[in-house]
Amino acid sequence: MSAELRIQIEALAKDETGAPVATVKPIITEAQGLKICVLHIDLQRPIDPKDVTTIIECCKKLQRYLEGDVLALSGRGPIWMYAALLHAVGHLFRAVGTVDPKLKGVVITASHHPKIREFEVIQLPPEVLEQITQVQTPGGK
């Protein structure tokens, strides 16, 4: 199965004043025979816990694009934000994890998928890593 980006879309989460909070970007790809949804969050400013509601609402608006075997959370942000995102949308997937750019993949943290083990690292295609890290990887486009 070739690694192919199938969906590229993004949405802007805004606070009650209309100021940008975060860009939410789901990237659907395939790796190791699995369909992976990398949910990349790019914060536009430091956030407060109340801002997470706005980010979650944005993710829910994109829910039709959140599909696959694995949810891979990506981006810099507070742990509590990612815990809330996992609670809000993680149930749509059979396995969840976080992207670790140093390992060039997704570290699985919980799995109900028969072919995916917890703490397994699923390598991501170089073009996906380039999109979420803004760094050129060897062999990438």
C-alpha positions in Angstrom: 0.0 0.0 0.0 1.6 3.3 -1.0 1.7 6.2 1.3 -0.7 8.7 -0.2 -2.2 11.9 1.2 -5.9 11.7 0.7 -7.3 14.6 2.5 -5.8 18.0 3.1 -8.0 20.5 4.8 -7.7 22.9 7.8 -9.9 25.0 9.9 -9.3 28.0 12.2 -10.5 27.9 15.8 -11.4 31.3 17.1 -12.2 32.6 20.6 -15.3 34.6 21.6 -13.7 37.8 20.2 -13.0 36.3 16.9 -9.2 36.1 17.5 -7.4 33.0 16.2 -6.7 30.3 18.7 -5.4 27.4 16.6 -5.3 26.0 13.2 -6.7 22.4 13.1 -5.5 20.3 10.3 -6.4 16.6 9.9 -4.1 14.8 7.4 -5.3 11.3 6.3 -2.6 9.0 5.1 -1.7 5.3 5.0 1.3 3.6 6.6 2.1 0.0 7.3 -1.3 -1.0 5.8 -3.2 1.2 8.2 -5.3 4.3 7.7 -3.9 7.1 9.9 -5.5 10.4 10.8 -2.8 12.9 11.9 -4.7 15.6 13.8 -2.2 18.5 13.8 -2.9 21.5 16.0 -1.0 24.7 15.4 -1.6 27.1 18.2 -1.7 30.8 17.2 -1.0 32.1 20.7 -0.6 30.8 24.3 -3.9 29.3 25.4 -5.9 29.0 28.5 -8.0 26.0 29.5 -11.2 27.7 28.3 -9.7 27.9 24.8 -9.8 24.1 24.5 -13.5 24.2 24.0 -13.1 26.3 20.9 -10.5 23.8 19.5 -12.7 20.8 20.3 -15.7 22.5 18.6 -13.4 23.1 15.5 -12.4 19.4 15.6 -16.1 18.3 15.8 -16.9 20.5 12.7 -14.2 18.5 10.9 -15.4 15.2 12.2 -16.4 13.9 8.8 -12.7 14.1 7.9 -11.6 12.3 11.1 -11.4 8.7 9.9 -9.1 5.8 10.0 -7.6 3.1 12.2 -5.3 5.4 14.2 -5.7 8.9 15.6 -2.2 10.6 15.8 -2.2 13.8 17.8 0.4 16.3 16.6 1.7 19.8 17.4 3.1 21.8 20.3 0.7 22.4 23.1 -0.1 21.7 26.8 -0.7 18.1 27.8 -4.2 19.0 29.1 -5.2 20.2 25.7 -4.3 16.9 24.1 -6.0 14.9 26.9 -9.2 16.9 26.2 -8.9 16.3 22.4 -8.3 12.6 23.0 -11.4 12.5 25.1 -13.5 14.4 22.5 -12.6 12.6 19.3 -10.5 9.5 20.3 -13.5 7.2 20.4 -13.8 7.5 16.6 -10.6 5.3 16.3 -9.5 1.9 17.3 -6.0 3.1 18.3 -4.6 6.5 19.4 -1.1 7.9 19.8 1.1 10.9 19.4 3.5 11.9 16.7 7.1 11.9 17.7 9.2 13.6 15.0 12.4 12.2 16.4 11.1 8.7 15.9 9.5 9.7 12.5 6.2 8.2 13.4 3.3 7.7 15.7 3.8 6.2 19.2 0.7 4.2 19.9 -0.6 4.9 23.5 -3.8 2.9 23.5 -5.2 0.3 21.1 -8.2 -1.9 20.6 -7.0 -2.8 17.1 -5.9 -6.5 16.7 -2.9 -5.5 14.5 -1.6 -2.5 16.6 0.3 -2.9 19.8 0.6 -0.2 22.5 3.9 1.6 22.3 4.5 0.4 18.8 5.9 3.1 16.5 4.2 3.4 13.1 6.4 5.2 10.7 4.8 8.1 8.8 5.5 9.0 5.2 8.2 11.7 4.8 5.7 14.1 3.1 3.4 14.0 6.2 6.3 14.6 8.5 7.4 17.6 6.4 3.9 19.0 6.6 3.6 18.8 10.4 7.2 19.6 11.4 8.1 22.2 8.7 11.4 20.4 8.3 12.6 18.7 5.2 13.1 14.9 5.7 15.5 12.8 3.6 13.6 11.3 0.7 10.6 13.7 1.1 9.2 15.7 -1.7 
